Amino acid sequence: MQRYIIHRLIQMVPLLLGVSVIIYFLLSMVPGDPVDLLITANPNVKMEDVARLKHAYGLDQPIYIRYGKWLERTVTGDLGWSRVYKRPAGKMVLQRLPNTVTLMSAALLVSLLIAIPVGIYSAKRQYSFLDYIFTVLAFLGQSMPSFWFGIMLILLFAVKLHWLPPGGMMDIGVANTVFTRLKYLILPTVVLSLINVGRWARYMRSTMLEVINQDYIRTARAKGLTDRAVTYRHAFRNALIPVITLLAIEIPGLFSGATITETVFSWPGIGKLNYDSIMLNDYAVAMASIMIFAILVVFFNLVADIAYALADPRVRYE
Amino acid sequence: MATNPAMDTNLPPVGPVPPVGAGVPAEPESLSYIQSVWRRFRRHRLAMFGGALVLALVLFALAAPWILPYKFDDIDLAHRFSPPSATHWFGTDDLGHDELTRVIYGGRVSLLIGFASAISSAIIGMAIGAVAGYYGGLLDNVLMRFTDIMFAIPTLPLLFVLSRILGGSVLSIIVVLVLMGWMTAARLVRGSILSLKQREFIEASRAVGAGNARIIIRHLLPNALAPVVVASTLMMGSNIILESSLSYLGLGVMPPTPTWGNMLSNAQEAIWRAPWLAIYPGIFILVTVLGFNFLGDGLRDALDPKSKR
């Protein structure tokens, strides 16, 4: 197992290098480099100043050399400076990271707390009225653009009812307690959960259905075990294994979802930072925020594979 | 027209159906396959409903210029932000545009983007996946490493960057979505071809002298088509959501061309004054994507009854 983990960690390196190459080259193609933006801001700039600036920023060099320099600095922990905020990009990303992790953990928790019981129920009472209702709800959830669902929630709970704040993490003059902080978390969490909860419930249902028809479940029943013991001790635990794999595959989707959700609710996380930085040509921050996304994605994939091995004793990585 | 009795009795949704086109697809064989698919599909009530929804929306969108009393760019500054009424069923927006008209015209753009991007992604992905799966070797390796890398980057940030590069026209959004979308089809087709090319019927057709191109196009691709059709149908829906998300964030199609996304972006600014503007485009997205998802779900059951979800 240890060797497997080390092997996987080593494999991450070329993968992340690939990601950084692609993102770096794509970002360099976005119209408007820092000097172009300076020129549009100040029409009195002379041509020789432009050339000097381009040289100072290293923009007169070929792209692969610029990438090489970026990589060199990044390895030493220097992610460059934000063009817009004049602050170190790495620091900005790390500051926002906890906010995104909070939101994502809350959404993950809510999604699982709904999806797993619903999936089990639907599998046990297949084709029942409630199973049918859950199916339709799952389809509705998957077919809704999450930003629109967010707008509708703001319309109802903030504009009409005034129960919850329309966005942000905190407002000036609001008592900073756990309770008020939770109020800001509710709507973004609901929106981010919506993206996955339907699909996960459907998935839980189908893996559960598959397990229920296995011979060892029949054996367990034949032994005279209670329905409860069969469902939770035998069926549920085995049905959970494929769900763990699914979770890993879905984590990237959750990051994308966080980008939209954070933007709709002005939640100061990495997703919003990433969107703002791409819109404002803030290259260092865009690069840093996408890279941290990619690192988290790759890392969660590994975590999921390990969790998979721990959950299923038949799986042994060599 | 030999119909397999097993197909009739074991419906729905899973039944022992013989492997699809196991052999050179002769005419009656392929006909009965399509018939059995249609039969399974027809029994899938939600799928029929989804298909009807999509069809109705497409017809409305196509007929828009003839059935609507207004044009999408008719400006009426005397009636800005008027609430839904008999003359303007869905009300009017900040420039006095008729909201219903813009929703239907927005549907034209959104549906066009959904269809065009999903179909192009499928065609390009199938071509790349087929070549990689059939020939293997370096090309296959490069493709697989490339898709590994692309799947490690969350979709939306990548879409943001791509649409910043390509700009906000209908065509560029389609290109952006295809750049992101072809990998799904490529992986599916590669996977099917890897297993299919080992089968006897491929060896047989090679023995009778079929060339590589003929084997791929006539024998391998038709047998690898079903999962791609399902994935593409679902992609039409998800690409409509992606397009609307991009347009909502100011990265997609720019006004005055109406799309459901940029209408919602516009609506959020006026949410206190004209909340109805935020409701209708979203409902249309929801209904359209729901239609595609029902359709895709039914197609999955009908085309590939053994598949698990």
Interface residues (C-beta under 8 A of the other chain):
Chain A: L15 L16 G18 V19 I22 I23 L26 L27 M29 V30 P31 F139 L140 Q142 S143 M144 P145 S146 F147 W148 I151 M152 I154 L155 V159 R202 Y203 S206 E210 P252 G253 F255 S256 T259 I260 T263 G271 N274 Y275 I278 M279 A286 S289 I290 F293 A294 V297 V298
Chain B: L46 R145 F146 D148 I149 M150 F151 A152 I153 P154 T155 L156 P157 L158 F160 V161 L162 R164 I165 G237 I241 S244 S245 Y248 L249 G250 L251 L264 A267 Q268 I271 W272 P275 A278 I279 P281 G282 I285 L286 V289 L290 F292 N293 F294 D297 K308 R309
